[in-house]
Amino acid sequence: MTALRNICLVALGLLAAPMSRAADPEPLPVEQAFRYQVEPGADTVRLQWDIEDGYYLYRKRFSFDSLTPGITLGEPVFPEGEIHEDEFFGKSVVFRGRFEVELPVVRRDAGPASLQLQIKSQGCADFGLCYPPQTWTTPVSLPATTEGGESAALLDLIKRDSAYGEFLPPDEAFRLTVTPLSRDWVEFDWQIEPGYYLYRHSLEFRADGAGQGVGEPLIPDGKKKSDEFFGEVEVYYGQLTVQLPIATGGEDQVVLAVAYQGCAEDGICYPPIRKTLDVDMSNSAAAGVAGLSSGPVSEQDRLAGLIRDGALPWVIATFFGFGLLLAFTPCVLPMVPILSSVIVGQGPTISTARAFSLSLTFVLAMALTYTAAGVVVAMLGQNLQAAFQHPLILAAFAAIFVALALAMFGVYELQVPAALQSRLAAISQRQQGGTLIGAGIMGFLSALIVGPCVAAPLAAALIVIGQSGDAVRGGLTLFAMSLGMGVPLLAFGVSAGKLLPKAGPWMTAIKAGFGVLLLGVAIWMLERILPPPVTLALWGALLIGTGLLMGALRKPGAAAGAGRKLARVGGLAALLYGGVMLIGAASGGHDPLRPLQGLTGDEAVAKLDFRIIKSSGDLDRALAEAAAAGRTAMLDFYADWCVDCKKMERYTFGEPSVAAALDGMVLIKADVTANDAADRELLNRFGIFGPPTIAFFDASGSEARGFRQVGFAPAPEFSAHVDRFREQAR
């Protein structure tokens, strides 16, 4: 097996190498390129490597573990090494030729006489081949220890002091305490001595207890530093506090493993430090959930903790309820006329059972698509729904709705050429013909195009999938939520089929009404790509057309019933309001609820002076300027195709109370409409899956993660949220 593995490694290395390297030497098997010997001592193990010329090992890829109970390993002592920059890991410390590593060994009491030592390493060759990470297990015979083990501790202290010279031992340079905040949260606090710092990228957290797990840690932003060992990095000085959500598995004792690494400003860089800690969660009762007040937890993070740690039936029921609430948002309501067109397209003879089967097919297709898209977004970081917001796709889908609406109005009674009539009729009938396949297609497209909104429950499910890789648990949560979103659609579809009137004039009026609704959906979709005054004009035109259909300009006649007269009154109101919208559009208005805002000059949005950014570099510069001025900052992730983003613009940021709450803050807007590489890099930096998401930063430029806002928030709620942040940031 070893020979076969070596052959495979060589083959992979040769395939990965460019064709221009055909003349490179044949790579050595990994155990020949990197040979090592073990020399055991009473309290240390000396590892001696002999590396072939032209090969090297990375220091940061080394790790050592004891697989023998009763034996633990201290921090390894490495030689200085050399700085090397390559295509695989950038600037790194590497070892060549012959070098030694001293590994302290600590045994309880007399301790076992044999150690199973696990060594992990990775190396490369100068001609371009990089070997996969290697794991070696070596038995080491240890000499007998002195009684009580005191000499081991003394020798370890001597070796440690000789290794670090005038520098502090790592446990004194980086003093770590762990405090349970509640049954679900633990706080790690590092007190960092002056002249020393910790790397952000070195932080790792793991739960080793049976049935226990950890969630996404709340890590503050660090300071940018150009480091001789790792290049451009984030580091922490003075103090670092990290809050970690955990799943206890119902136990009071939690076994947590933490890894970190730091350096001294004067040049020494400590090896990675790994600790395994037993945390008594029963001591958290006094702190309770209020213990998190020092670092608030955002709604999506609390929900992510529920998904990770809660009983699955309870999680599914909870997110089904969230789906019911989301069903009445602007991201789901447009599906009502879409489903209705499928039902009404069957005509007045449709049975309740047939309406139910069509509705169920639509809802299941929508739910499955929503779930699959969410899992792909979380696992791969590629937002399928965002990709479907391309202007050409939105325009094509809006055209389909227009075709459906024209069919509802009477199979194109306007003098459209016969050939075009036939083509449009065929398109509309294929989409609304009432077949289960057609209903499924409409549900699939609706999930991708109609409802790309991001809300806290959705973000929580995506966080769990992305951070833990648990696509099953996160996917079940998404499916339960999307089924909850579909229940009102199912009820409406069945009732539409049951209450559909018999053939006659009433049926014509019903179909015309659904035609108006479909045109409204088309305009609602085009809002994402058209200028606001244009869409306001389209809404006005639709209302005027609706008023004419309702008989606003027809005389009811003496024999007209109350229903017809009432319809005429409604038609006149629609006609007049549509005219007001056209006037508002001509004056530059954009809000259908306040169409004359442009005439009055009451543009509260103009008070918010956002700085538009595109990349992480733009953001860093904006935050640095804010920090230099001692000001807090708000970052708004926005996209033209995001429905809730438009709502935030109109109904939240446009309110004077919100403008007053944000007064004095640096306002930054990241426009991710294009969903290109720069946009995705910026979203991934914050672990954000889509807009609208709003992040807040204190005066030092660090994000207050607990105040992150996901989804639409009304003006009063958002103002109170900003006030709480500013109070904490003082």
Beta strands, then each sheet from edge to edge (+ up, - down):
strand 1: 34-40
strand 2: 44-51
strand 3: 55-58
strand 4: 63-66
strand 5: 71-73
strand 6: 82-86
strand 7: 90-95
strand 8: 98-107
strand 9: 114-121
strand 10: 123-125
strand 11: 134-141
strand 12: 174-180
strand 13: 185-192
strand 14: 196-199
strand 15: 204-207
strand 16: 213-214
strand 17: 223-227
strand 18: 231-236
strand 19: 239-247
strand 20: 253-260
strand 21: 262-264
strand 22: 273-280
strand 23: 611-613
strand 24: 633-638
strand 25: 666-671
strand 26: 693-697
strand 27: 709-710
sheet 1: 1+ 2- 8+ 5-
sheet 2: 6+ 7- 3+ 10-
sheet 3: 4+ 9- 11+
sheet 4: 12+ 13- 19+ 16-
sheet 5: 17+ 18- 14+ 21-
sheet 6: 15+ 20- 22+
sheet 7: 23+ 25+ 24+ 26- 27+
end
